[in-house]
Amino acid sequence: MTVETKQARGFAKGAVTKKIKEITALMSNESNVDEVNKKAAELQETFKKFKVTHDAFHFQLKDKESIEESEIYFELVSDQLEQLQENISLWLAGIDSAKQLTVNPEDSISRVGSHVSLCHAPHAIHLRAPEQRLRRKRLFLKQKLRRLKGYIQSKKKK
């Protein structure tokens, strides 16, 4: 039973990842606001399905190490969703700022430049990506360390 629920969880995670990629691709064009919002709503439903499959798998686990690994797995997927939501907010804010930008002949170059740099907020989308990668790497290494410690302890007992 655990293998089947683990596989179902993997498929559900794949669906979440696919939606995230679709939305990220749509965000390359400011005219896709409605489509991004529609896909974001679909992503929420897809994530709910992932959570159901994750919980079905997670609650079957008995040993502490597997439970911790499962919690990390869920946290990583949740982080991806949270990061995308932040990116969408920044992207939408950048589009709104661009729409509000009006340049008058009497405006100074520095004033226009500061407004233009604010309007390009979508570039800020990638600011947290290195942080996310580091966090994932840290969690992965923590998980690997736990396994290694368990292996060493089991060898000592023999």
C-alpha positions as CSV (number, residue, x, y, z in Angstrom):
1,M,0.0,0.0,0.0
2,T,2.8,2.4,0.9
3,V,4.4,2.1,-2.6
4,E,1.1,2.9,-4.3
5,T,0.5,6.0,-2.2
6,K,4.1,7.1,-2.6
7,Q,3.8,6.8,-6.3
8,A,0.5,8.7,-6.3
9,R,2.2,11.5,-4.3
10,G,4.9,11.6,-6.9
11,F,2.4,12.0,-9.7
12,A,0.6,14.7,-7.7
13,K,3.9,16.5,-7.1
14,G,4.6,16.3,-10.8
15,A,1.3,17.9,-11.6
16,V,2.1,20.8,-9.2
17,T,5.5,21.2,-10.8
18,K,4.0,21.3,-14.3
19,K,1.5,24.0,-13.3
20,I,4.3,26.1,-11.7
21,K,6.3,25.8,-15.0
22,E,3.3,26.8,-17.0
23,I,2.6,29.9,-14.9
24,T,6.3,30.9,-14.9
25,A,6.4,30.7,-18.7
26,L,3.2,32.7,-19.0
27,M,4.7,35.4,-16.8
28,S,7.2,36.2,-19.5
29,N,4.5,38.2,-21.2
30,E,2.6,41.0,-19.4
31,S,-0.5,40.4,-21.6
32,N,-1.0,37.0,-19.8
33,V,-2.4,38.4,-16.6
34,D,-5.8,36.7,-16.9
35,E,-4.2,33.4,-17.9
36,V,-1.8,33.6,-15.0
37,N,-4.6,34.2,-12.6
38,K,-6.6,31.3,-14.1
39,K,-3.6,28.9,-13.9
40,A,-2.9,30.1,-10.3
41,A,-6.4,29.1,-9.3
42,E,-5.9,25.7,-11.0
43,L,-2.6,25.4,-9.2
44,Q,-4.3,25.8,-5.8
45,E,-6.6,22.9,-6.7
46,T,-3.7,20.8,-7.9
47,F,-1.8,21.5,-4.6
48,K,-4.9,20.5,-2.6
49,K,-4.8,17.1,-4.4
50,F,-1.1,16.8,-3.8
51,K,-1.7,17.4,-0.1
52,V,-4.4,14.7,0.0
53,T,-2.0,12.2,-1.6
54,H,0.9,13.3,0.6
55,D,-1.2,12.9,3.7
56,A,-2.3,9.4,2.6
57,F,1.3,8.4,2.2
58,H,2.6,10.2,5.2
59,F,0.2,8.7,7.7
60,Q,1.2,5.2,6.7
61,L,4.8,5.9,7.8
62,K,6.0,4.4,11.0
63,D,9.7,5.1,11.5
64,K,11.0,8.5,12.5
65,E,13.4,8.9,9.6
66,S,10.8,8.3,6.9
67,I,8.4,10.7,8.7
68,E,11.1,13.4,8.7
69,E,11.9,12.8,5.0
70,S,8.2,13.0,4.2
71,E,7.9,16.3,6.1
72,I,10.9,17.7,4.2
73,Y,9.4,16.6,0.9
74,F,6.1,18.4,1.7
75,E,7.9,21.5,2.9
76,L,9.9,21.7,-0.4
77,V,6.7,21.5,-2.5
78,S,5.0,24.1,-0.2
79,D,8.0,26.4,-0.6
80,Q,7.8,26.2,-4.3
81,L,4.2,27.2,-4.2
82,E,4.9,30.0,-1.8
83,Q,7.7,31.3,-3.9
84,L,5.6,31.3,-7.0
85,Q,2.8,33.2,-5.2
86,E,5.4,35.8,-4.2
87,N,6.7,36.0,-7.8
88,I,3.2,36.5,-9.1
89,S,2.5,39.3,-6.7
90,L,5.8,41.0,-7.7
91,W,5.0,40.5,-11.4
92,L,1.5,41.9,-11.0
93,A,2.9,44.9,-9.0
94,G,5.4,45.6,-11.8
95,I,2.7,45.5,-14.4
96,D,0.5,47.9,-12.3
97,S,3.5,50.2,-11.8
98,A,4.2,50.2,-15.6
99,K,0.6,51.1,-16.3
100,Q,0.7,54.0,-13.9
101,L,3.9,55.4,-15.4
102,T,3.4,58.6,-17.3
103,V,6.3,60.7,-18.5
104,N,5.8,64.4,-19.0
105,P,8.1,66.6,-20.9
106,E,9.0,68.5,-17.8
107,D,10.0,65.4,-15.9
108,S,13.7,65.0,-15.0
109,I,15.7,62.1,-16.4
110,S,16.4,60.8,-12.8
111,R,12.7,60.9,-11.9
112,V,11.8,58.9,-15.0
113,G,14.7,56.5,-14.4
114,S,13.6,55.8,-10.9
115,H,10.1,55.1,-12.0
116,V,11.2,52.9,-14.9
117,S,13.4,50.8,-12.5
118,L,10.4,50.3,-10.2
119,C,8.4,49.2,-13.2
120,H,10.8,46.5,-14.0
121,A,10.0,44.8,-10.7
122,P,9.5,41.4,-12.5
123,H,13.3,41.1,-12.4
124,A,13.0,40.9,-8.6
125,I,11.2,37.6,-9.1
126,H,14.5,35.8,-9.3
127,L,16.0,37.4,-6.2
128,R,14.9,34.7,-3.8
129,A,15.8,31.8,-6.2
130,P,19.3,31.4,-4.7
131,E,17.9,31.5,-1.2
132,Q,15.4,28.7,-2.1
133,R,18.2,26.6,-3.7
134,L,20.3,27.0,-0.6
135,R,17.4,26.0,1.6
136,R,16.6,22.9,-0.4
137,K,20.3,22.0,-0.5
138,R,20.5,22.4,3.3
139,L,17.4,20.2,3.8
140,F,18.8,17.6,1.5
141,L,22.1,17.5,3.3
142,K,20.4,17.3,6.7
143,Q,18.4,14.4,5.4
144,K,21.5,12.7,4.1
145,L,23.4,13.3,7.3
146,R,20.5,11.7,9.3
147,R,20.7,8.6,7.0
148,L,24.5,8.5,7.4
149,K,24.3,8.7,11.2
150,G,21.7,6.0,11.2
151,Y,23.9,3.8,9.1
152,I,26.9,4.4,11.3
153,Q,24.9,3.6,14.4
154,S,23.6,0.4,12.9
155,K,27.2,-0.7,12.0
156,K,28.4,0.1,15.5
157,K,25.7,-2.2,17.0
158,K,26.8,-5.1,14.9
